[in-house]
Amino acid sequence: MGAAFFYHLTRRRLQDTLPVLLDKARGAGWRIAVRGPDAERLAWLDERLWLGGDESFLPHGLAGGPHDAHQPILLTTATEAANKPTCVMSVDGAEVTPEEVQALERVCILFDGTDPEAVQHARVQWKTLTDAGCAAQYWSEESGRWEKKAEKEPAQ
């Protein structure tokens, strides 16, 4: 049974935080789907990931290519990713279900702390997932480093 980790971005931008989390997830041996609601925004993120440089290279692809199933990291708008991920990273308010959280190793929900609508959406996601019995952690970078501010154990 997995857990949902909420990342409240207040100091770093998504394009700066996402590569760090992707690198950690790859280090754990996970296949990852980065899920967003907007294909254009994902294409923009795809470009940013390629610009990371040699020392931070993250092998990835944008959904719709011939090798989607083989991508260790796949950026997609779909709920069913072709690369069969063990971790989903939700960006820009992409939906995640309690069933997904329970079936995957990890779900990461990254949200912009400067956007009141994104914060409210993350609160609703937290309540939906924890009310369904999912384990969850809330992480904030408000102090300048990531700190766990809340944790909800899974329902038995």
Backbone as a printed PyTorch tensor [residue, N CA C, xyz], in Angstrom:
tensor([[[  0.8400,  -1.1810,   0.0000],
         [  0.0000,   0.0000,   0.0000],
         [  0.8820,   1.2390,   0.0000]],

        [[  0.6180,   2.1590,  -0.8970],
         [  1.4260,   3.3580,  -1.0420],
         [  0.9660,   4.4940,  -0.1570]],

        [[  1.4840,   5.6540,  -0.4560],
         [  1.1420,   6.8570,   0.2890],
         [  1.1670,   8.0460,  -0.6590]],

        [[  0.4360,   9.0840,  -0.2770],
         [  0.4310,  10.3330,  -1.0340],
         [  1.2960,  11.3430,  -0.2870]],

        [[  2.2510,  11.9120,  -0.9950],
         [  3.1120,  12.9490,  -0.4330],
         [  2.7490,  14.2620,  -1.1110]],

        [[  2.3360,  15.2340,  -0.3190],
         [  1.9570,  16.5520,  -0.8210],
         [  3.1450,  17.4980,  -0.6530]],

        [[  3.5340,  18.1570,  -1.7420],
         [  4.6540,  19.0900,  -1.7290],
         [  4.1430,  20.4940,  -2.0170]],

        [[  4.1620,  21.3260,  -0.9800],
         [  3.6740,  22.7020,  -1.0260],
         [  4.8290,  23.6050,  -1.4740]],

        [[  4.8200,  23.9890,  -2.7380],
         [  5.9050,  24.7800,  -3.3210],
         [  5.7050,  26.2630,  -3.0110]],

        [[  6.6060,  26.8080,  -2.2040],
         [  6.5150,  28.2280,  -1.8680],
         [  7.7910,  28.9870,  -2.2100]],

        [[  8.9130,  28.2950,  -2.3250],
         [ 10.1880,  28.9580,  -2.5880],
         [ 10.7640,  28.5940,  -3.9510]],

        [[ 10.5430,  27.3540,  -4.3560],
         [ 11.0830,  26.8860,  -5.6400],
         [  9.9390,  26.6630,  -6.6110]],

        [[ 10.2520,  26.8260,  -7.8750],
         [  9.2510,  26.6070,  -8.9120],
         [  9.1250,  25.1110,  -9.2150]],

        [[  8.0360,  24.7500,  -9.8460],
         [  7.7960,  23.3610, -10.2250],
         [  8.9590,  22.8220, -11.0520]],

        [[  9.4010,  23.5740, -12.0360],
         [ 10.4600,  23.1070, -12.9310],
         [ 11.7980,  22.9350, -12.2070]],

        [[ 11.9420,  23.4930, -11.0140],
         [ 13.1490,  23.3080, -10.2110],
         [ 13.0010,  22.1400,  -9.2320]],

        [[ 11.8090,  21.9480,  -8.7220],
         [ 11.5540,  20.9020,  -7.7290],
         [ 11.3330,  19.5400,  -8.3750]],

        [[ 10.6140,  19.5100,  -9.4810],
         [ 10.2760,  18.2440, -10.1300],
         [ 11.5060,  17.3960, -10.4510]],

        [[ 12.5710,  17.9430, -11.0470],
         [ 13.7350,  17.0950, -11.3480],
         [ 14.3530,  16.4500, -10.1040]],

        [[ 14.3540,  17.1580,  -8.9880],
         [ 14.9080,  16.6070,  -7.7430],
         [ 14.0850,  15.4010,  -7.2970]],

        [[ 12.7640,  15.5500,  -7.3160],
         [ 11.8940,  14.4430,  -6.9060],
         [ 11.9680,  13.2800,  -7.8930]],

        [[ 12.0530,  13.5920,  -9.1730],
         [ 12.1780,  12.5320, -10.1770],
         [ 13.4760,  11.7510,  -9.9780]],

        [[ 14.5490,  12.4510,  -9.6820],
         [ 15.8370,  11.7920,  -9.4600],
         [ 15.7580,  10.8670,  -8.2450]],

        [[ 15.1120,  11.3110,  -7.1780],
         [ 14.9570,  10.4760,  -5.9760],
         [ 14.0990,   9.2480,  -6.2830]],

        [[ 13.0340,   9.4400,  -7.0360],
         [ 12.1560,   8.3160,  -7.3880],
         [ 12.8900,   7.3170,  -8.2740]],

        [[ 13.6750,   7.8070,  -9.2100],
         [ 14.4760,   6.9180, -10.0550],
         [ 15.4920,   6.1690,  -9.2080]],

        [[ 16.0690,   6.8530,  -8.2140],
         [ 17.0110,   6.2160,  -7.3000],
         [ 16.3880,   5.0790,  -6.5070]],

        [[ 15.0700,   5.1740,  -6.2830],
         [ 14.3430,   4.1030,  -5.5900],
         [ 13.9880,   2.9620,  -6.5430]],

        [[ 14.2990,   3.1450,  -7.8340],
         [ 14.0150,   2.1060,  -8.8200],
         [ 12.6080,   2.1700,  -9.3960]],

        [[ 11.9210,   3.2660,  -9.1780],
         [ 10.5370,   3.3950,  -9.6260],
         [ 10.4430,   3.8820, -11.0680]],

        [[  9.3830,   3.4380, -11.7510],
         [  8.9640,   4.0180, -13.0370],
         [  7.9470,   5.0950, -12.6600]],

        [[  8.0220,   6.2260, -13.3390],
         [  7.2270,   7.3840, -12.9280],
         [  6.3800,   7.9130, -14.0700]],

        [[  5.1620,   8.2980, -13.7290],
         [  4.3150,   9.0690, -14.6420],
         [  4.1590,  10.4530, -14.0200]],

        [[  4.4820,  11.4780, -14.7830],
         [  4.2010,  12.8500, -14.3710],
         [  2.8870,  13.1990, -15.0440]],

        [[  1.8520,  13.3600, -14.2360],
         [  0.5070,  13.5910, -14.7620],
         [  0.1050,  15.0510, -14.5870]],

        [[ -0.3050,  15.6490, -15.6740],
         [ -0.8150,  17.0120, -15.6420],
         [ -2.0720,  17.1040, -16.4910]],

        [[ -2.8820,  18.1090, -16.2610],
         [ -4.1310,  18.2350, -17.0110],
         [ -3.9810,  18.9080, -18.3770]],

        [[ -2.8150,  19.4860, -18.6640],
         [ -2.6450,  20.2880, -19.8770],
         [ -1.4370,  19.7930, -20.6780]],

        [[ -1.6880,  19.3030, -21.8940],
         [ -0.6230,  18.7680, -22.7510],
         [  0.4360,  19.8280, -23.0800]],

        [[  0.0270,  21.0680, -23.2860],
         [  0.9960,  22.1230, -23.5960],
         [  1.9320,  22.3860, -22.4270]],

        [[  1.3830,  22.3760, -21.2430],
         [  2.2020,  22.5830, -20.0410],
         [  3.1840,  21.4160, -19.8680]],

        [[  2.7470,  20.2020, -20.1480],
         [  3.6410,  19.0420, -20.0520],
         [  4.7470,  19.1290, -21.1020]],

        [[  4.4240,  19.6100, -22.2860],
         [  5.4490,  19.7980, -23.3230],
         [  6.4760,  20.8270, -22.8590]],

        [[  6.0210,  21.8610, -22.1950],
         [  6.9130,  22.8720, -21.6380],
         [  7.8190,  22.2490, -20.5700]],

        [[  7.2420,  21.4270, -19.6710],
         [  8.0440,  20.7400, -18.6540],
         [  9.0400,  19.7800, -19.2940]],

        [[  8.6120,  19.1000, -20.3600],
         [  9.4920,  18.1910, -21.0880],
         [ 10.7400,  18.9440, -21.5550]],

        [[ 10.5470,  20.1240, -22.1260],
         [ 11.6810,  20.9390, -22.5790],
         [ 12.5880,  21.3070, -21.4130]],

        [[ 12.0140,  21.6800, -20.2800],
         [ 12.8120,  22.0630, -19.1100],
         [ 13.6310,  20.8820, -18.6020]],

        [[ 13.0570,  19.6800, -18.6440],
         [ 13.7900,  18.4950, -18.1810],
         [ 14.9750,  18.2000, -19.0980]],

        [[ 14.8290,  18.4450, -20.3920],
         [ 15.9360,  18.2140, -21.3200],
         [ 17.0350,  19.2500, -21.1370]],

        [[ 16.6990,  20.4250, -20.6380],
         [ 17.6860,  21.4830, -20.4540],
         [ 18.4940,  21.3280, -19.1790]],

        [[ 18.2500,  20.2760, -18.4190],
         [ 18.8780,  20.0860, -17.1220],
         [ 20.3830,  19.9070, -17.1470]],

        [[ 20.9650,  19.5330, -18.2620],
         [ 22.4090,  19.3400, -18.3370],
         [ 22.7960,  17.8900, -18.1350]],

        [[ 24.0430,  17.5800, -18.4330],
         [ 24.5300,  16.2020, -18.3770],
         [ 24.4920,  15.6000, -16.9830]],

        [[ 24.8720,  16.3750, -15.9490],
         [ 24.9170,  15.7860, -14.6120],
         [ 23.5410,  15.5490, -14.0080]],

        [[ 22.5150,  16.1380, -14.5800],
         [ 21.1760,  15.9340, -14.0490],
         [ 20.2420,  15.3100, -15.0940]],

        [[ 20.8050,  14.5590, -16.0240],
         [ 20.0010,  13.9580, -17.0860],
         [ 18.9650,  12.9970, -16.5090]],

        [[ 17.7340,  13.1940, -16.9040],
         [ 16.6340,  12.3130, -16.5070],
         [ 16.0220,  11.7180, -17.7630]],

        [[ 16.2170,  10.4210, -18.0040],
         [ 15.6180,   9.8080, -19.1870],
         [ 14.1000,   9.8580, -19.0850]],

        [[ 13.4640,  10.4360, -20.0870],
         [ 12.0140,  10.6050, -20.0320],
         [ 11.4540,  10.7980, -21.4310]],

        [[ 10.1410,  10.7690, -21.5050],
         [  9.4740,  11.0160, -22.7620],
         [  8.1220,  11.6710, -22.5360]],

        [[  7.6270,  12.2880, -23.5810],
         [  6.3040,  12.9080, -23.5740],
         [  5.3460,  11.9210, -24.2220]],

        [[  4.2630,  11.6200, -23.5600],
         [  3.2980,  10.6230, -24.0550],
         [  2.9110,  10.9150, -25.4980]],

        [[  2.7600,   9.8280, -26.2460],
         [  2.3910,   9.9340, -27.6470],
         [  3.4870,   9.4670, -28.5690]],

        [[  4.6180,   9.0950, -28.0100],
         [  5.7360,   8.6200, -28.8120],
         [  5.6980,   7.1060, -28.9800]],

        [[  6.5330,   6.5720, -29.8710],
         [  6.5200,   5.1380, -30.1480],
         [  7.0860,   4.2820, -29.0110]],

        [[  7.7930,   4.9060, -28.0590],
         [  8.4430,   4.1230, -27.0050],
         [  7.8860,   4.4370, -25.6160]],

        [[  6.6480,   4.8840, -25.5450],
         [  6.0520,   5.2580, -24.2640],
         [  6.1650,   4.1630, -23.2150]],

        [[  5.9210,   2.9250, -23.5930],
         [  5.9270,   1.8130, -22.6380],
         [  7.3010,   1.5890, -22.0260]],

        [[  8.3590,   2.0530, -22.6930],
         [  9.7210,   1.8300, -22.2160],
         [ 10.3050,   3.0170, -21.4530]],

        [[  9.5430,   4.0920, -21.3440],
         [ 10.0640,   5.2960, -20.6940],
         [ 10.1080,   5.1140, -19.1780]],

        [[ 11.2510,   5.3970, -18.5420],
         [ 11.3090,   5.3420, -17.0830],
         [ 10.5060,   6.4820, -16.4530]],

        [[ 10.3940,   7.5980, -17.1860],
         [  9.5840,   8.7450, -16.7670],
         [  8.7480,   9.1510, -17.9770]],

        [[  7.4370,   9.1820, -17.7890],
         [  6.5430,   9.5410, -18.8920],
         [  5.6540,  10.7020, -18.4640]],

        [[  5.6860,  11.7870, -19.2180],
         [  4.8200,  12.9340, -18.9700],
         [  3.5350,  12.7170, -19.7470]],

        [[  2.3930,  12.7610, -19.0430],
         [  1.1350,  12.3850, -19.6750],
         [ -0.0530,  13.0920, -19.0430]],

        [[ -1.1180,  13.2110, -19.8220],
         [ -2.3880,  13.7080, -19.2920],
         [ -3.3160,  12.5400, -18.9350]],

        [[ -2.9400,  11.3440, -19.3200],
         [ -3.7970,  10.1610, -19.1340],
         [ -3.7020,   9.6020, -17.7150]],

        [[ -4.7830,   9.0090, -17.2720],
         [ -4.7580,   8.3520, -15.9680],
         [ -4.0990,   6.9860, -16.0390]],

        [[ -4.1160,   6.3720, -17.1990],
         [ -3.4360,   5.0940, -17.4180],
         [ -2.1910,   5.3680, -18.2530]],

        [[ -1.0370,   5.3350, -17.6130],
         [  0.2120,   5.6280, -18.3270],
         [  0.7760,   4.3590, -18.9510]],

        [[  1.2690,   4.4970, -20.1670],
         [  1.7860,   3.3540, -20.9330],
         [  3.0330,   2.7340, -20.3080]],

        [[  3.7550,   3.4690, -19.4730],
         [  4.9840,   2.9340, -18.8860],
         [  4.7440,   2.1500, -17.5850]],

        [[  3.4980,   1.9230, -17.2280],
         [  3.1400,   1.1440, -16.0280],
         [  3.9130,   1.6490, -14.7980]],

        [[  3.6400,   2.8820, -14.3720],
         [  4.4220,   3.4870, -13.2870],
         [  4.1630,   2.8410, -11.9260]],

        [[  5.1730,   2.9620, -11.0650],
         [  5.0140,   2.5970,  -9.6630],
         [  4.8820,   3.8570,  -8.8150]],

        [[  5.0860,   5.0110,  -9.4600],
         [  4.9670,   6.3140,  -8.8080],
         [  4.3080,   7.2860,  -9.7900]],

        [[  3.3430,   8.0400,  -9.3070],
         [  2.7180,   9.1000, -10.1070],
         [  3.0180,  10.4280,  -9.4320]],

        [[  3.4560,  11.3950, -10.2190],
         [  3.6570,  12.7540,  -9.7350],
         [  2.6120,  13.6340, -10.4050]],

        [[  1.7050,  14.1360,  -9.6000],
         [  0.6160,  14.9760, -10.0770],
         [  1.0470,  16.4350, -10.0120]],

        [[  0.8840,  17.1410, -11.1420],
         [  1.2130,  18.5620, -11.1920],
         [ -0.0040,  19.3450, -11.7000]],

        [[ -0.0570,  20.5940, -11.3160],
         [ -1.1000,  21.5050, -11.8090],
         [ -2.5160,  21.0140, -11.5220]],

        [[ -2.6980,  20.3130, -10.4110],
         [ -4.0350,  19.8840, -10.0080],
         [ -4.5510,  18.6260, -10.6670]],

        [[ -3.6870,  17.8530, -11.3190],
         [ -4.1400,  16.5970, -11.9330],
         [ -4.7150,  15.6850, -10.8530]],

        [[ -5.7990,  15.0460, -11.1860],
         [ -6.5030,  14.2130, -10.2140],
         [ -5.7690,  12.9060,  -9.9360]],

        [[ -5.9170,  12.4550,  -8.7070],
         [ -5.3850,  11.1780,  -8.2390],
         [ -6.4730,  10.5300,  -7.4040]],

        [[ -6.6950,   9.2420,  -7.5990],
         [ -7.7490,   8.5500,  -6.8590],
         [ -7.1660,   7.7780,  -5.6700]],

        [[ -7.9850,   7.5340,  -4.6630],
         [ -7.5270,   6.7090,  -3.5360],
         [ -7.0520,   5.3250,  -3.9900]],

        [[ -7.7060,   4.7630,  -4.9940],
         [ -7.3140,   3.4450,  -5.4990],
         [ -5.8930,   3.4670,  -6.0590]],

        [[ -5.5460,   4.5560,  -6.7330],
         [ -4.1860,   4.6970,  -7.2550],
         [ -3.1710,   4.7590,  -6.1190]],

        [[ -3.4610,   5.5790,  -5.1250],
         [ -2.5410,   5.7160,  -3.9940],
         [ -2.2900,   4.3570,  -3.3620]],

        [[ -3.3430,   3.5810,  -3.2010],
         [ -3.2120,   2.2800,  -2.5560],
         [ -2.4990,   1.2600,  -3.4450]],

        [[ -2.5640,   1.4270,  -4.7500],
         [ -1.9580,   0.4600,  -5.6730],
         [ -0.5000,   0.7770,  -6.0030]],

        [[ -0.1010,   2.0330,  -5.8620],
         [  1.2440,   2.4610,  -6.2540],
         [  2.1860,   2.5200,  -5.0520]],

        [[  3.4790,   2.5820,  -5.3330],
         [  4.4580,   2.7790,  -4.2640],
         [  4.2990,   4.1730,  -3.6540]],

        [[  4.1060,   5.1780,  -4.5260],
         [  4.0360,   6.5470,  -4.0520],
         [  3.2840,   7.3990,  -5.0480]],

        [[  2.5440,   8.3600,  -4.5370],
         [  1.9450,   9.4190,  -5.3280],
         [  2.4660,  10.7250,  -4.7470]],

        [[  2.9860,  11.5860,  -5.6000],
         [  3.4660,  12.8980,  -5.1750],
         [  2.5580,  13.9480,  -5.8010]],

        [[  2.0540,  14.8250,  -4.9670],
         [  1.1810,  15.8940,  -5.4390],
         [  1.9100,  17.2040,  -5.1940]],

        [[  2.3440,  17.8390,  -6.2730],
         [  3.0870,  19.0920,  -6.1980],
         [  2.1360,  20.2320,  -6.5090]],

        [[  2.0930,  21.2270,  -5.6190],
         [  1.1770,  22.3430,  -5.8690],
         [  1.8190,  23.6720,  -5.4960]],

        [[  1.4220,  24.6960,  -6.2420],
         [  1.9520,  26.0450,  -6.1210],
         [  1.3420,  26.7380,  -4.9090]],

        [[  2.1560,  26.9700,  -3.8980],
         [  1.6820,  27.5990,  -2.6710],
         [  1.3390,  29.0680,  -2.8070]],

        [[  1.6930,  29.6730,  -3.9410],
         [  1.3550,  31.0790,  -4.1630],
         [  0.0190,  31.2420,  -4.8950]],

        [[ -0.5780,  30.1340,  -5.2720],
         [ -1.8490,  30.1440,  -5.9990],
         [ -2.9560,  29.6410,  -5.0700]],

        [[ -3.8410,  30.5370,  -4.5990],
         [ -4.8870,  30.1330,  -3.6490],
         [ -5.7740,  28.9940,  -4.1720]],

        [[ -6.0520,  28.9780,  -5.4700],
         [ -6.8750,  27.8940,  -6.0300],
         [ -6.1370,  26.5620,  -5.9720]],

        [[ -4.8330,  26.5700,  -6.2330],
         [ -4.0400,  25.3350,  -6.1630],
         [ -3.9700,  24.8280,  -4.7310]],

        [[ -3.8310,  25.7340,  -3.7780],
         [ -3.7880,  25.3390,  -2.3650],
         [ -5.1320,  24.7400,  -1.9590]],

        [[ -6.2180,  25.3690,  -2.3540],
         [ -7.5390,  24.8450,  -2.0120],
         [ -7.7630,  23.4740,  -2.6520]],

        [[ -7.3510,  23.3160,  -3.8900],
         [ -7.4930,  22.0250,  -4.5710],
         [ -6.6920,  20.9470,  -3.8440]],

        [[ -5.4860,  21.2700,  -3.3990],
         [ -4.6570,  20.3130,  -2.6570],
         [ -5.3210,  19.9360,  -1.3420]],

        [[ -5.9610,  20.8830,  -0.6810],
         [ -6.6810,  20.5750,   0.5740],
         [ -7.8130,  19.5840,   0.3150]],

        [[ -8.5240,  19.7900,  -0.7780],
         [ -9.6100,  18.8640,  -1.1270],
         [ -9.0350,  17.4770,  -1.4400]],

        [[ -7.9220,  17.4480,  -2.1790],
         [ -7.2870,  16.1610,  -2.4770],
         [ -6.8540,  15.4590,  -1.1900]],

        [[ -6.2400,  16.1920,  -0.2660],
         [ -5.8110,  15.6200,   1.0220],
         [ -7.0010,  14.9950,   1.7310]],

        [[ -8.0860,  15.7440,   1.8420],
         [ -9.2770,  15.2480,   2.5480],
         [ -9.8530,  14.0320,   1.8440]],

        [[ -9.9630,  14.0810,   0.5340],
         [-10.5090,  12.9540,  -0.2210],
         [ -9.6760,  11.6980,  -0.0080]],

        [[ -8.3640,  11.8310,  -0.1120],
         [ -7.4850,  10.6690,   0.0070],
         [ -7.4290,  10.1370,   1.4370]],

        [[ -7.2930,  11.0250,   2.4160],
         [ -7.2020,  10.5430,   3.7940],
         [ -8.5400,  10.0140,   4.2960]],

        [[ -9.6450,  10.6170,   3.8700],
         [-10.9700,  10.0840,   4.2430],
         [-11.1890,   8.6870,   3.6790]],

        [[-10.5180,   8.3790,   2.5620],
         [-10.6300,   7.0510,   1.9480],
         [ -9.6480,   6.0480,   2.5710]],

        [[ -8.8920,   6.5000,   3.5730],
         [ -7.9910,   5.5920,   4.2820],
         [ -6.5600,   5.5660,   3.7800]],

        [[ -6.2090,   6.4840,   2.8960],
         [ -4.8460,   6.5160,   2.3550],
         [ -3.8890,   7.1810,   3.3390]],

        [[ -2.6730,   6.6670,   3.3800],
         [ -1.6110,   7.3270,   4.1290],
         [ -1.2050,   8.5840,   3.3620]],

        [[ -0.8730,   9.6360,   4.0910],
         [ -0.4870,  10.8790,   3.4370],
         [  0.4980,  11.6470,   4.2980]],

        [[  1.3650,  12.3840,   3.6250],
         [  2.2890,  13.2950,   4.2960],
         [  2.2230,  14.6380,   3.5840]],

        [[  2.3560,  15.6920,   4.3910],
         [  2.3740,  17.0500,   3.8610],
         [  3.7490,  17.6430,   4.1270]],

        [[  4.4240,  18.0760,   3.0580],
         [  5.7620,  18.6440,   3.1440],
         [  5.7280,  20.1000,   2.6980]],

        [[  6.4160,  20.9560,   3.4470],
         [  6.4780,  22.3760,   3.1340],
         [  7.9430,  22.8180,   3.0580]],

        [[  8.2220,  23.7420,   2.1620],
         [  9.5710,  24.3120,   2.0430],
         [  9.6060,  25.7390,   2.5720]],

        [[  8.5970,  26.0850,   3.3470],
         [  8.4440,  27.4460,   3.8310],
         [  9.6690,  27.9600,   4.5930]],

        [[ 10.3280,  27.0890,   5.3490],
         [ 11.4840,  27.4880,   6.1540],
         [ 12.7700,  27.5860,   5.3290]],

        [[ 12.7200,  27.1730,   4.0630],
         [ 13.9110,  27.1740,   3.2280],
         [ 14.4280,  25.7730,   2.9560]],

        [[ 13.9350,  24.7990,   3.7010],
         [ 14.2470,  23.3910,   3.4390],
         [ 12.9640,  22.5940,   3.6260]],

        [[ 12.9150,  21.4220,   3.0250],
         [ 11.7060,  20.6080,   3.1030],
         [ 11.5360,  20.0540,   4.5180]],

        [[ 10.3430,  20.2610,   5.0800],
         [ 10.0040,  19.7350,   6.3990],
         [  8.6430,  19.0830,   6.3400]],

        [[  8.5340,  17.9250,   6.9970],
         [  7.2360,  17.2560,   7.0870],
         [  6.4210,  17.9820,   8.1530]],

        [[  5.2540,  18.4840,   7.7400],
         [  4.4080,  19.2660,   8.6350],
         [  3.2020,  18.4940,   9.1390]],

        [[  2.7960,  17.4610,   8.4090],
         [  1.6420,  16.6620,   8.8140],
         [  1.7520,  15.2670,   8.2430]],

        [[  1.1730,  14.3280,   8.9640],
         [  1.1590,  12.9400,   8.4870],
         [ -0.1270,  12.2710,   8.9360]],

        [[ -0.6920,  11.5180,   8.0620],
         [ -1.9070,  10.7520,   8.3420],
         [ -1.5970,   9.2930,   8.0430]],

        [[ -1.7370,   8.4550,   9.0430],
         [ -1.4980,   7.0190,   8.8750],
         [ -2.6670,   6.3920,   8.1190]],

        [[ -2.4110,   5.2810,   7.4250],
         [ -3.5040,   4.6380,   6.6960],
         [ -4.5400,   4.0480,   7.6540]],

        [[ -5.7880,   4.0400,   7.2290],
         [ -6.8490,   3.4200,   8.0200],
         [ -6.6530,   1.9110,   8.0110]],

        [[ -6.9250,   1.2950,   9.1080],
         [ -6.7770,  -0.1570,   9.2170],
         [ -8.0550,  -0.8700,   8.8530]]])
